[in-house]
Amino acid sequence: MKKFFLILSLGLAFSCDTKKSVPLSPKPDSLLSEEQMISFLVDVQILEGKIKALNLKRDSAEVLFTYYEKELYKEHGFSDSVYLKSYRYYLENTEEMADIYQAVYDSLELRNKAFEEKLKKKKEEKKKEEKKKED
């Protein structure tokens, strides 16, 4: 997660440099919508978390990530080149990119809270069952 926000911060910092007179890229013909970007980036973060939890060596983790990343592209219905063009476009449009990453963060936060609630309910149910067995 730290790596994710570091990359975002660096991307935003470099794209905000107004001293350079680099023209913004035109909108790609196959630009992914903000909703598509959010959905894909949420899935990428979840995938990274799952792979990290496996405690694999770095090279093994990268191979596994690359395999499942290709599956994510298929699942979402676009190619890596369409994603990369869209990502570059949004990086140059910092307000839109900030909105996208805020939505990704919010979505992950909601999923985490829902997961924690589910765990809490399971623990409470388990305690009730144990208490019934004792009685």
C-alpha positions in Angstrom: 0.0 0.0 0.0 2.9 2.3 0.8 4.4 1.7 -2.7 1.0 2.5 -4.2 0.8 5.9 -2.6 4.5 6.6 -3.3 4.0 6.0 -7.0 0.8 8.2 -7.0 2.6 11.0 -5.1 5.6 10.9 -7.5 3.3 10.8 -10.5 1.3 13.8 -9.2 4.4 15.7 -8.2 6.0 15.4 -11.7 2.8 16.1 -13.5 2.3 19.3 -11.5 5.6 20.9 -12.6 4.5 24.1 -14.3 8.0 25.2 -15.2 8.1 22.7 -18.1 6.2 23.5 -21.2 5.3 19.9 -22.0 1.9 19.9 -23.7 -0.8 17.6 -22.2 -1.5 14.5 -24.2 -4.7 14.5 -26.1 -7.4 12.2 -24.9 -6.8 8.7 -26.2 -9.6 7.4 -28.4 -10.0 4.4 -26.1 -9.9 6.3 -22.8 -11.2 4.3 -19.9 -13.8 6.1 -17.8 -13.0 7.1 -14.3 -15.3 4.3 -13.1 -13.4 1.8 -15.1 -10.1 3.0 -13.8 -11.4 2.9 -10.2 -12.7 -0.6 -10.6 -9.5 -1.8 -12.1 -7.2 -0.1 -9.6 -9.3 -1.5 -6.7 -8.8 -5.0 -8.1 -5.1 -4.4 -8.6 -4.7 -3.3 -5.0 -6.6 -6.3 -3.7 -4.4 -8.6 -5.9 -1.3 -7.0 -4.6 -2.5 -7.5 -1.0 -3.3 -11.2 -1.7 0.1 -11.8 -3.2 1.9 -10.0 -0.5 0.1 -12.1 2.1 1.6 -15.2 0.5 5.1 -14.1 1.6 6.7 -15.2 -1.6 10.1 -14.3 -2.8 10.1 -11.1 -4.9 10.6 -12.8 -8.3 7.9 -15.4 -7.6 5.5 -12.7 -6.5 6.2 -10.7 -9.6 5.5 -13.7 -11.9 2.3 -14.5 -10.0 1.2 -10.8 -10.1 1.9 -10.6 -13.9 -0.2 -13.7 -14.5 -3.2 -12.5 -12.5 -2.8 -8.9 -13.8 -3.4 -10.4 -17.3 -6.5 -12.1 -16.0 -7.7 -8.7 -14.6 -7.4 -7.1 -18.0 -9.5 -9.9 -19.5 -12.0 -9.6 -16.7 -12.4 -5.9 -17.1 -12.5 -6.2 -20.9 -9.6 -4.0 -22.0 -5.9 -4.4 -22.9 -2.8 -3.3 -21.0 -2.1 -0.8 -23.7 -5.5 0.8 -23.3 -5.0 0.9 -19.6 -1.5 2.4 -19.8 -2.7 5.1 -22.3 -5.6 6.0 -20.0 -3.3 6.0 -16.9 -0.8 8.4 -18.6 -3.7 10.6 -19.6 -5.1 10.8 -16.1 -1.6 11.3 -14.6 -1.4 14.5 -16.7 -4.8 15.5 -15.5 -4.1 15.6 -11.8 -7.5 16.6 -10.5 -9.1 13.7 -12.3 -6.4 11.3 -11.1 -6.7 12.6 -7.5 -10.4 11.9 -7.7 -9.8 8.4 -9.0 -7.3 7.5 -6.3 -9.6 9.0 -3.6 -12.4 6.8 -4.9 -10.0 3.8 -4.9 -9.0 4.5 -1.3 -12.6 5.0 -0.2 -13.7 1.8 -1.9 -10.9 -0.2 -0.2 -11.7 1.4 3.1 -15.4 0.4 2.8 -14.4 -3.2 1.8 -12.1 -3.3 4.8 -14.8 -2.1 7.2 -17.3 -4.6 5.8 -14.7 -7.4 6.2 -14.0 -6.4 9.8 -17.7 -6.3 10.6 -18.1 -9.8 9.1 -15.2 -11.1 11.3 -16.7 -9.4 14.3 -20.1 -11.1 13.7 -18.4 -14.5 13.2 -16.5 -14.1 16.5 -19.7 -13.1 18.3 -21.6 -16.1 16.9 -18.7 -18.4 17.9 -18.8 -17.0 21.5 -22.6 -17.6 21.6 -22.2 -21.2 20.4 -19.5 -21.8 23.0 -21.6 -20.3 25.7 -24.6 -22.6 24.7 -22.3 -25.6 24.9 -21.2 -24.6 28.4 -24.8 -24.3 29.6 
